[in-house]
Amino acid sequence: MNNRNNISRRDRKGETAAHVIGSLCRTIIAAVFLFSGFVKAVDPLGTVYKIEDYLKAFGGFFTELLPLAGAAAVCLIAVEWLLGVCMLCNVRTKITVWLALAFYLVMTPLTLWIAMNNPVTDCGCFGDVLVLTNWQTFWKNIVLLGLVTILLCCHRAIPQFFSNWMEIVIVLLGAGSVAGIMYYSYNHLPPLDFRPYKIGNNIPELMTVPEDAEPDVYETTLIYAKDGVEQEFTLDDYPKGDPEWTFVDQKSVLIKKGYEAPIHDFEILTMEFEDITHDILESEEPVTLVTMYDLKKTDREQAAKLLSFLEGCEARGEKCYFLTGSGEDDIYAFAEDLGMDEETTERVFCTIDPVTLKTIVRANPGYFKVQNGTVIEKQNFKQL
């Protein structure tokens, strides 16, 4: 009898331990999925841009998949958010855990390859809220894969919280909420802006590099040849002044990244290649800057508002410029479609790095206003 009681107590202790461990793993995994899904949902275009960066970096066949980047972004956001909701509420635990395991079995080797080859500088898994290096992302996935594996062994000890019909309601509410967040963010602007160009930020201040900032550290290798044989040297031991050695090549590898200003690529050029960046940032009056990173992809329905928008700005005495990353031929063709004459085109249109435009305003077209270098307003043209 005592033996049976002892065995029963050990079983209850084991179930309790499995319940505690499983619940802890479930909560951590759910929190990561929800956080990752949410920060992507409030900035769906940012997720699209990141997926496009990956496809371009992979090259070859993957560039043919660029038109699917939008659909892939929506699917990724929805999967992460719904897995988080189901994991947190313990909905269909067995299925949810297996789906989470499948997710990390795909993502872990993929992020290992990305970390080793470094096709993009950061993974974008947490948007602009928390920027991780590619190696940090890989180790994060290793930890989460381990937690999912533990949860797979312990999930039976976690009791179900809701009835079947209530679980369906939870899934539908989860899907509806993430769809609503994405829809609002896409048709307006991200309600939470973690980029350096958010309203209230001063652009010149964020372009400044402190005097005591650490510079990038490079390892330089010099290649010299002697008697037809090439040999590598460092800057300390290369055969300087030795006529028997002939210089062949030089290689520099970044071994430590130094300080980089939050804004380091903000430069506005007119169509005559005049730099007017400082004129705009030092203006005491508001300057309106319309952003269209690619004129071929600019929403034509919204673009129809551009001419009247320009006239409205100038009627109020505001300077207004159209910023784009497109080339000169595309600019003239686009302006002609708007009914804009050549003189106005050359006065209004300016060029800037398209990645910078994507970062400033998540819309094409969109606009932002600066006064004394500070961002005072941002809008999606769909809100006009």
Beta strands, then each sheet from edge to edge (+ up, - down):
strand 1: 217-226
strand 2: 229-233
strand 3: 246-256
strand 4: 269-270
strand 5: 287-292
strand 6: 319-324
strand 7: 349-351
strand 8: 366-371
strand 9: 374-380
sheet 1: 2+ 1- 3+
sheet 2: 4+ 7- 6- 5- 8+ 9-
end
